[in-house]
Each structure stands twice: as structure tokens, then as C-alpha cells.
């Protein structure tokens, strides 16, 4: 449990950009927020500081336990993860479908996913020379399954539960370079997943598995 925020740090949090969570403050203030798990330092120049999901909850007045760090996006400050990557004890992971023990997400999960997606868009902006956010960045190409799953979950698609008979999407690795497979037993839902990924900057094709005759998507991050 970290220490409660003082008035100065609280003002820095409250003044953060409401979408990206970008912070402005002294080096000491920013370091203090990082230490509390409420902010992270972007690994790429100019090394800005951004709120983690826990920091966003403090800013929005939705978490009275100021020192409590919520789950953070996978990748962390050391690996340039999606949104709010950071230095807390937990790790945010987009739901790829079929995880053991997965439970339905509530309002807290929605906030975490929203923060992760907004942070990923900011990472795209900072990674591309033209500042574009309409196509995937290097982190996404290095974390294909997590990136595709985050795009789907952030758009409101339901991940599959544990067990083969449950509906919802499943994102899986493939032998092909820079490509993931997306499965969804419902055809309309599968096409909706394709539309979401295309809007998020992925190239998508629909195929049929020869053995099972199951329809699936093959998705690759668009480069231009």
C-alpha cells in the first residue's frame, strides 16, 4: 500500500489530459506518482509521463483508496506496453478468449480496457513520425495476440469463456509471420470482429479451416 496523495500530487493528477492521461509537473512530482503506481514514464523520447488505470480512477474520483494500484497494461514501462503501462504490482492483459477462470467484466474492467486502448493510441501517435493513430505500431507487431484482443475488447466484443462450447471471440497465434487467427462461432459476430480490426488498422481476411470447416479471420497489422 503506497502513501496517500498530498495536495500537490492530487492537483497534478486532476490536471492530466482526460483522454491520454498525459501529465505535467516537476520531476519530483512525476517520480512520486510513478512510485505510487499512478503514472508511468514513456520509454520513448520525449519520455512523457502518463496516468496508469489506477491514476485515471483517482482523477475521475472513482477510487478512494488512493494508494491501490489496479491492473496495468501488459508490457510495462520497460517494454512500452499499451496504455498506462507501468510500475504497479498487477499487470493488465487483454482477454484473448478461453482463459481459465475468466469472469464477466464490470465497470472496473471497462475503465481498465478504455485506459489501455487510449494509451495504445497515444503510443501509436508517439511511435509514428507522422503522429498517425490509425495503424498499429511496433509494440503491436511484437505482441500480435494481445494487440488484436485489446482492439476487440475495447470495441465491446465479448471474449469466449473457458471451455470449447462458449461463444465469444478467441485470438490465437498462427505459423504465419505477423498474423493472428480470430475465431467466433457466430458468423455475424465474426464479421463484426473483422470490421473492428479493420477500423483499428488491421488487414483482415475470412477463411475456412479445411478439416473442421470452421470460419475464422486472419488478421495482420497494416503498415501504411
Secondary structure, 3 states (H helix, E strand, C coil): CCCCCCHHHHHHHHCCCCCCCECCCCHHHHHHHHHCCCEEECCCCCCCEEECHHHHHHHCCCCCCCCCCCCCECCHHHHCCCCCCCCCCCCECCCCCCCCCCCCCCHHHHHHHHHHHHHHHHHHHHHCCCCCCCCCCHHHHHCHHHHHHHHHHHCCCCECCCCCCCCCEEEEECCCCCCEEEECCCHHHHHHHHHHHHHCCEEEEEEECCCCCCEEEEEEECCC
